[in-house]
């Protein structure tokens, strides 16, 4: 660009800036305000299409930025609400982003932007909106559904460039975000510590890692060589057995403090199982059921009955199976699968029941259980259903269904990487299993979870079918190529703790 043209561009931008800062004439302002008022009146009369047409003339006018900011805010808020009413998520979101640049924007507007991004199904914009919300309005964190935050970060990890979640994770950490029952979101802090280490910010990573309190988070960090400097800074902090003991004691105390909540009671049962204290776990589960019978309507007594009762029965089923009481465990899980949530569904226990039938060598019963599943299943839930269907197809020697569900997994393996490993082991494909294991170990986003899954955990009582798959997994881990990759990026240690998800 030559000098005279550069000077011309600078002068043009300067004049444009002056024009934007100069308010409209009084008559022009009045005309715009009349249109805004007219749009609001039309909306009140439920003439939404015409109201939108009127307000769009205002917000897309070339002099819109010269209106008083309060009127700009009013116009953009109106446009956003109309777009929402007319189910136009893109227009809704664009209007909310524009109004956030105005001094009148509030914390509620930032929350509305996050919700609009969700309706748009745009993971990148969701992360941007959440980041701004947490940075500027951390007091709104209590209004966010925790599952939504975790789900958004999980989706971002799959679909956005590596490291895209760093600003949001930093904002959550700076806001001292805690989960219900005063628990740290350990897996998020583990992710944050890794991203900080990649930027050679060791001191910050050490600080963040000190808030990883989950026993499996501790194991994951011990297994991953990227955390070696963090572990070395405070080795005593990374004792999985001590972390499990603290978490059990924490939830025992919470159960005492919150007698009307099932969540901490179920957590206690699960922690006891991790320690292989099966008699104590069964006694705890039975104690909750006795306590329930003391209330005429447990659903009214417990504040989280709809969310947790099925999981209480699910946990009790797992305890019974660990005690070798397979028939009782199956009956208990079948009962759990008929407990419906507030929306009249039960996806998790129905899938778990189908999986248990397959583990017991009853594929037809497994497929029969899945008949009760509806179409409203999460991507991860769909992979678990698909695994049951594939397992049943293999046991029934049905090549058509086997190929169908194998093709599904090849397309959706990133939705459940460990389950795809189970698929390959189920098909006894040693080469593909090894290739997938090495690929996950080489992937910096999948590595920690992969290393966590291959540690040497305490093994509960297994069915013959489970034992065969366990044998195949041990053979996979013993391969020279897999061993070499593990040694390059991590390590395997033994723990007197049941593995995650066992």
Secondary structure, 3 states (H helix, E strand, C coil): CCHHHHHHHHHHHHHHHHHHHCCCCHHHHHHHHHHHHHHHHHHHCCCHHHHHHHHHHHHCCCCHHHCCHHHHHHHHHHHHHHHHHCCCHHHHHHHHHHHCCCCCCCHHHHHHHHHHHHHHCCHHHHHHHHHHHHHHCHHHHHHCCHHHHHHHHHHHHHHCCCCCCHHHHHHHHHCCCCEHHHECCHHHHHHHHHHHHHCCCHHHHHHHHCCCCCHHHHHHHHHEHHHHHHHHHCHHHCCHHHHHHHHHHHHHHHHHHCCCCCHHHHHHHHHHHHCCCHHHHHHHHHHHHHHHHCCCCHHHHCCCHHHHHHHHHHHHHHHHHHCCCHHHHHHHHHHHHCCCCCCCCCCHHHHHHHHHHHHCCCHHHHHHHHCCCCCCCCHHHHHHHHHHHHHHHHHCCCHHHHHHHHHHHHHHHHHCHHHHHHHHHHCCCHHHHHHHHHHHHHCCCCHHHHHHHCCEEECCCCCHHHHHHHHHHHHHHHCHHHHHHHHHHECCCEEEEECCCC
